[in-house]
Amino acid sequence: MNGRDLEGRLVASLPKLRGRLKAETPLKDLTWFRAGGPAEVLYSPSDEADLAYFLSEVPAAVPVTVIGLGSNLLVRDGGIEGVVIRLGRGFGEVTAEDGYRVRAGAAVPDVKVARAAAEAGIAGLSFYRGIPGCVGGALRMNGGAHGRETKEVLVEARAVDRKGNVHVLPVAALGYAYRHCGAPDDVIFTEALFQGEPGEPAKILAEMDEIAAYREEVQPIKSRTGGSTFKNPPGHKAWQLIDRAGCRGLNVGDAKVSEMHCNFLINEGNASGADLETLGETVRARVKETSGVELEWEIKRLGIPA
Ligand SMILES: Cc1cc2nc3c(=O)[nH]c(=O)nc-3n(C[C@H](O)[C@H](O)[C@H](O)COP(=O)(O)OP(=O)(O)OC[C@H]3O[C@@H](n4cnc5c(N)ncnc54)[C@H](O)[C@@H]3O)c2cc1C
């Protein structure tokens, strides 16, 4: 990995680029786990046009990965090759529109979508209060909680493909399933349009407070974690299978299975990406042994081992 070379080549071949490029940037600080290696080059586009220009010009051989707020990510210790894209201010607008709709840029934290909707008297989006990612991550993961998920409230999403073409994709074109989006892996979401329904601001805000209080009680939300590690297999709850396999509190170095919610892994100090991944794989093996069920990672693991 030589980020400075790649950065130099990109600067030379993209004279109209307005966004920022930064070689060998630690991703530790950009993920909830606070673990893992650097991005070979980190790119923060100025806006959608800048992103489209970048993608249309960057050689097809350069790997491109997008990250959101890193609340569902395990970055491996060797870091991520090529360019890691992180959307920022140019994708940070959230506005309520006529017809009980909310339009939000992909970098807007989910909690701000919930709050903007509540303040405009738009109900149905309060579940986003409990998801600590941003809109781009919610679109990719079909983020959901408290009986609702993104596909139920999404009208359409804007996205840029690997060649730099901009698309407006209606929800039906996104192939959504439980914590899954069927859009091609190289699609980068830039904006979402959500549909809510009429509601009373005070009532919605109270609902959001309840969601926040509930989360604090049942999830280790103040820890360095990636949220639910594994998807719930059909007919099962992942945490129950993990508990039955005796994995509550299990550790590998500073990586530990949460005592509070055993589908959460926690970095208790200096866990590496490898510690966290090895712990996750150990849990999967023990669950397979005790219940015959193969857990599927919900957390996205990116990059290369050290
Ligand atoms: C304490 C805690 C509680 C959680 N509770 C929930 C919950 O209740 N429900 C739930 O669904 N999730 C939950 N999560 C997981 C996580 O918050 C969600 O998956 C969230 O949607 C991820 O968003 P993010 O911005 O952090 O994305 P990241 O973690 O940065 O990325 C996740 C995936 O999205 C992709 N991605 C990010 N931005 C874009 C973009 N603009 N375009 C295309 N792809 C993109 C990334 O490539 C990656 O594959 C929780 C996590 C934590 C830490």
The ligand as an SDF file (V2000), in Angstrom:
LIG
                    3D

 53 58  0  0  0  0  0  0  0  0999 V2000
  -25.0130    0.9950   19.3170 C   0  0  0  0  0  0  0  0  0  0  0  0
  -25.4980    0.6050   17.9470 C   0  0  0  0  0  0  0  0  0  0  0  0
  -26.8430    0.3170   17.7470 C   0  0  0  0  0  0  0  0  0  0  0  0
  -27.3120   -0.0460   16.4830 C   0  0  0  0  0  0  0  0  0  0  0  0
  -28.6450   -0.3040   16.3100 N   0  0  0  0  0  0  0  0  0  0  0  0
  -29.1150   -0.5870   15.0700 C   0  0  0  0  0  0  0  0  0  0  0  0
  -30.5170   -0.8110   14.8570 C   0  0  0  0  0  0  0  0  0  0  0  0
  -31.3420   -0.7560   15.7620 O   0  0  0  0  0  0  0  0  0  0  0  0
  -30.9330   -1.0940   13.6050 N   0  0  0  0  0  0  0  0  0  0  0  0
  -30.0700   -1.1650   12.5430 C   0  0  0  0  0  0  0  0  0  0  0  0
  -30.5220   -1.4070   11.4200 O   0  0  0  0  0  0  0  0  0  0  0  0
  -28.7380   -0.9730   12.7270 N   0  0  0  0  0  0  0  0  0  0  0  0
  -28.2470   -0.6870   13.9510 C   0  0  0  0  0  0  0  0  0  0  0  0
  -26.9080   -0.4850   14.1280 N   0  0  0  0  0  0  0  0  0  0  0  0
  -25.9780   -0.6660   12.9870 C   0  0  0  0  0  0  0  0  0  0  0  0
  -25.7360    0.5990   12.1630 C   0  0  0  0  0  0  0  0  0  0  0  0
  -25.9820    1.7770   12.9290 O   0  0  0  0  0  0  0  0  0  0  0  0
  -26.5950    0.6130   10.8970 C   0  0  0  0  0  0  0  0  0  0  0  0
  -26.2920   -0.4830   10.0640 O   0  0  0  0  0  0  0  0  0  0  0  0
  -26.3980    1.9040   10.0920 C   0  0  0  0  0  0  0  0  0  0  0  0
  -27.3830    1.9680    9.0880 O   0  0  0  0  0  0  0  0  0  0  0  0
  -25.0130    1.9970    9.4780 C   0  0  0  0  0  0  0  0  0  0  0  0
  -24.8400    3.3170    9.0270 O   0  0  0  0  0  0  0  0  0  0  0  0
  -23.3880    3.9920    8.9500 P   0  0  0  0  0  0  0  0  0  0  0  0
  -23.5530    5.3450    8.3680 O   0  0  0  0  0  0  0  0  0  0  0  0
  -22.6880    3.9170   10.2330 O   0  0  0  0  0  0  0  0  0  0  0  0
  -22.6940    3.0400    7.8680 O   0  0  0  0  0  0  0  0  0  0  0  0
  -21.2740    2.3290    7.9420 P   0  0  0  0  0  0  0  0  0  0  0  0
  -21.1870    1.4730    9.1430 O   0  0  0  0  0  0  0  0  0  0  0  0
  -20.1880    3.3320    7.7630 O   0  0  0  0  0  0  0  0  0  0  0  0
  -21.3580    1.4070    6.6410 O   0  0  0  0  0  0  0  0  0  0  0  0
  -22.2510    0.3340    6.6010 C   0  0  0  0  0  0  0  0  0  0  0  0
  -22.4020   -0.1260    5.1470 C   0  0  0  0  0  0  0  0  0  0  0  0
  -23.0540    0.9010    4.4120 O   0  0  0  0  0  0  0  0  0  0  0  0
  -22.2840    1.2520    3.2650 C   0  0  0  0  0  0  0  0  0  0  0  0
  -22.5030    2.6800    3.0270 N   0  0  0  0  0  0  0  0  0  0  0  0
  -22.3210    3.7010    3.9050 C   0  0  0  0  0  0  0  0  0  0  0  0
  -22.6220    4.8790    3.3070 N   0  0  0  0  0  0  0  0  0  0  0  0
  -23.0010    4.5870    2.0320 C   0  0  0  0  0  0  0  0  0  0  0  0
  -23.4350    5.3580    0.9070 C   0  0  0  0  0  0  0  0  0  0  0  0
  -23.5120    6.6840    0.9490 N   0  0  0  0  0  0  0  0  0  0  0  0
  -23.7580    4.7050   -0.2390 N   0  0  0  0  0  0  0  0  0  0  0  0
  -23.6530    3.3570   -0.3280 C   0  0  0  0  0  0  0  0  0  0  0  0
  -23.2440    2.5710    0.6940 N   0  0  0  0  0  0  0  0  0  0  0  0
  -22.9240    3.1760    1.8630 C   0  0  0  0  0  0  0  0  0  0  0  0
  -20.8550    0.9000    3.6260 C   0  0  0  0  0  0  0  0  0  0  0  0
  -20.0800    0.6490    2.4830 O   0  0  0  0  0  0  0  0  0  0  0  0
  -21.0620   -0.3720    4.4480 C   0  0  0  0  0  0  0  0  0  0  0  0
  -21.2350   -1.4680    3.5840 O   0  0  0  0  0  0  0  0  0  0  0  0
  -26.4050   -0.1250   15.3820 C   0  0  0  0  0  0  0  0  0  0  0  0
  -25.0510    0.1710   15.5890 C   0  0  0  0  0  0  0  0  0  0  0  0
  -24.5970    0.5290   16.8530 C   0  0  0  0  0  0  0  0  0  0  0  0
  -23.1360    0.8620   17.0180 C   0  0  0  0  0  0  0  0  0  0  0  0
  1  2  1  0
  2  3  1  0
  2 52  2  0
  3  4  2  0
  4  5  1  0
  4 50  1  0
  5  6  2  0
  6  7  1  0
  6 13  1  0
  7  8  2  0
  7  9  1  0
  9 10  1  0
 10 11  2  0
 10 12  1  0
 12 13  2  0
 13 14  1  0
 14 15  1  0
 14 50  1  0
 15 16  1  0
 16 17  1  0
 16 18  1  0
 18 19  1  0
 18 20  1  0
 20 21  1  0
 20 22  1  0
 22 23  1  0
 23 24  1  0
 24 25  2  0
 24 26  1  0
 24 27  1  0
 27 28  1  0
 28 29  2  0
 28 30  1  0
 28 31  1  0
 31 32  1  0
 32 33  1  0
 33 34  1  0
 33 48  1  0
 34 35  1  0
 35 36  1  0
 35 46  1  0
 36 37  1  0
 36 45  1  0
 37 38  2  0
 38 39  1  0
 39 40  1  0
 39 45  2  0
 40 41  1  0
 40 42  2  0
 42 43  1  0
 43 44  2  0
 44 45  1  0
 46 47  1  0
 46 48  1  0
 48 49  1  0
 50 51  2  0
 51 52  1  0
 52 53  1  0
M  END
$$$$
